[in-house]
Amino acid sequence: MTEEAPGVQDLFDRIEKIRPHSIAKKEIAFRSAGVRYANKADLISGNGASYFGGRWNPQSLRAIYGSLSVQTAVRESYQAFNKFGFDKQSIRPRVIAGFEFKVKSLLDLTDSSVRRKIGFSLTELLEEDWQAIQDQGEESWTQAIGRGAYRSGFQGLLVPSARDRQGQNVVIYPDSIVSPSYVKLIAEDELPPHPSDWP
């Protein structure tokens, strides 16, 4: 078994202790995706997040990111555009799609008492530069929280949005989803075709 970095095992132990406080949720969430990935094979596969990593998942852990409002989804999807100040000629088409999920065990990081139990403030979670940490070959604390939650049997996280302070996101680990839990696209037959089927 791989030895965890200092403090990470303690974090995992704290997450395990709050497993009884997990929340169930059935909801519709939204994703804004580039046209190339806005197809039914890719949109909720979690493969992109696994390949690139994300705030709440290290590389190799599949994760489906969604927002609980369309406005939050749009703000999340244009974070790089806004952060790096791309000019208007850099804009590319995107598709907003919905998916319904039903899960029995989310780690609710929108709850201040849960954050206190795992030892992080809201500011620490939302302002950590996970991308820079990952680029240095390390795992960020938010990624470690996601990995610890998955390891403890949580099916995902309910998290505050770093791009829309009034918004909430859900992060679902698809490898933890077994019936009666589910994640399913809404109006999937109206999504663009997979790039392999493009003319």
C-alpha positions in Angstrom: 0.0 0.0 0.0 1.4 3.4 -1.0 2.3 5.6 1.9 0.3 8.9 2.0 1.9 12.3 2.2 2.1 13.9 5.6 -1.3 14.9 6.9 -3.2 13.1 4.1 -3.9 10.0 6.1 -5.2 12.1 9.0 -7.5 13.9 6.5 -8.7 10.5 5.2 -9.4 9.4 8.8 -11.5 12.6 9.4 -13.5 12.0 6.2 -14.1 8.4 7.2 -15.5 9.5 10.6 -18.1 11.8 9.0 -19.4 9.1 6.6 -22.6 8.7 8.7 -23.4 12.4 7.9 -23.5 11.9 4.1 -26.5 13.3 2.3 -28.7 11.8 -0.4 -29.7 14.0 -3.3 -31.8 13.7 -6.4 -31.4 16.8 -8.7 -30.8 18.1 -12.1 -27.3 19.5 -12.8 -25.9 21.4 -15.8 -22.7 21.2 -17.8 -21.3 23.6 -20.3 -19.0 21.6 -22.7 -17.1 22.3 -25.9 -18.9 20.9 -28.9 -16.3 18.1 -29.4 -17.1 16.7 -25.9 -20.8 17.5 -25.8 -21.9 14.0 -26.9 -23.6 11.2 -25.0 -20.4 9.1 -24.9 -18.2 11.8 -23.3 -20.4 14.3 -21.5 -20.9 12.4 -18.3 -18.1 9.8 -18.6 -15.8 11.6 -16.2 -12.9 10.7 -18.5 -11.8 14.2 -19.2 -11.5 15.0 -15.5 -9.6 11.8 -15.0 -7.1 12.7 -17.8 -6.6 16.4 -16.8 -7.4 16.4 -13.1 -9.7 18.9 -11.5 -10.2 20.8 -8.3 -11.9 17.8 -6.6 -10.2 14.9 -8.3 -6.6 13.9 -9.0 -5.6 12.6 -12.4 -6.8 8.9 -12.8 -10.0 9.4 -10.7 -13.0 9.8 -13.0 -15.3 12.6 -12.0 -18.4 14.2 -13.4 -18.6 17.9 -12.6 -22.0 19.7 -12.8 -23.6 22.9 -11.5 -26.9 23.2 -9.8 -27.8 26.3 -11.9 -27.2 27.2 -15.6 -25.6 30.5 -14.5 -23.1 28.7 -12.4 -22.3 26.2 -15.2 -21.6 29.1 -17.5 -19.3 30.9 -15.0 -17.4 27.7 -14.3 -16.9 26.9 -18.0 -15.4 30.2 -18.9 -13.0 30.3 -16.0 -9.9 29.9 -18.2 -11.2 32.5 -20.7 -11.7 35.0 -17.9 -8.5 34.1 -15.9 -6.1 34.4 -18.9 -7.9 37.3 -20.6 -8.2 35.6 -24.0 -9.3 38.0 -26.7 -12.8 37.7 -28.2 -11.5 35.9 -31.3 -10.6 32.9 -29.0 -14.2 32.1 -28.1 -15.5 28.7 -29.2 -19.0 27.2 -29.3 -20.2 25.4 -26.3 -23.3 23.3 -25.5 -25.2 23.5 -22.2 -26.7 20.1 -21.3 -28.5 18.8 -18.3 -28.2 15.6 -16.4 -30.3 14.1 -13.6 -28.6 12.3 -10.8 -29.7 10.3 -7.8 -27.1 9.5 -5.2 -27.3 8.3 -1.6 -24.0 9.6 -0.2 -22.5 13.0 -0.9 -19.9 14.7 1.3 -21.5 18.1 1.8 -18.8 20.7 1.8 -21.4 23.5 1.6 -22.0 22.7 5.2 -19.7 24.7 7.5 -19.9 22.1 10.2 -18.6 19.4 7.8 -15.8 21.7 6.7 -14.8 22.2 10.3 -14.8 18.4 10.9 -12.3 17.9 8.0 -10.2 20.9 9.0 -10.6 23.4 6.2 -12.2 26.8 5.8 -14.3 27.9 2.8 -11.5 30.2 1.8 -8.9 27.5 1.9 -11.0 25.2 -0.3 -12.0 27.8 -2.9 -8.7 29.8 -3.2 -6.2 26.9 -3.4 -4.5 26.9 -6.7 -4.9 23.2 -7.4 -3.7 23.5 -11.0 -0.4 25.0 -10.0 0.1 22.3 -7.3 -0.8 19.6 -9.8 1.6 21.1 -12.4 4.4 20.6 -9.8 3.6 16.9 -9.6 1.8 17.1 -6.3 -1.8 16.5 -5.1 -3.7 19.5 -3.9 -5.7 19.4 -0.6 -9.0 19.6 -2.5 -7.9 16.7 -4.7 -7.0 14.8 -1.6 -10.4 15.5 -0.1 -12.0 14.1 -3.3 -9.8 11.0 -3.3 -10.5 10.4 0.4 -14.2 10.8 -0.1 -14.2 8.3 -2.9 -12.0 5.9 -0.9 -14.4 6.1 2.1 -17.4 5.2 -0.1 -18.9 8.6 -0.8 -20.4 8.8 -4.3 -19.4 12.4 -4.7 -19.3 15.9 -3.2 -21.6 18.8 -2.9 -19.3 21.9 -3.1 -19.5 25.7 -3.2 -18.5 27.1 -6.6 -15.2 28.9 -6.8 -16.5 31.0 -9.7 -20.0 31.9 -8.5 -20.0 32.4 -4.7 -23.8 32.0 -4.7 -23.6 28.8 -6.7 -23.2 25.1 -5.9 -21.6 22.3 -7.8 -21.8 18.6 -7.6 -18.9 16.2 -8.3 -19.9 12.6 -8.9 -17.5 9.7 -9.0 -19.1 7.5 -11.7 -17.2 4.4 -10.6 -19.1 4.5 -7.3 -22.5 4.6 -8.9 -24.6 1.4 -8.6 -28.3 1.0 -8.8 -30.6 2.5 -7.5 -28.2 5.4 -7.8 -27.8 6.8 -11.3 -26.6 9.6 -13.5 -28.4 10.1 -16.8 -28.4 12.7 -19.5 -31.5 14.7 -20.4 -32.5 14.8 -24.1 -29.4 12.9 -25.0 -30.6 12.2 -28.5 -30.5 16.0 -29.2 -26.8 16.3 -28.3 -24.2 16.7 -31.1 -22.7 13.5 -32.6 -19.4 12.1 -31.4 -16.5 13.6 -33.4 -15.9 10.2 -35.0 -19.3 10.7 -36.8 -18.6 14.2 -38.0 -18.6 14.7 -41.8 
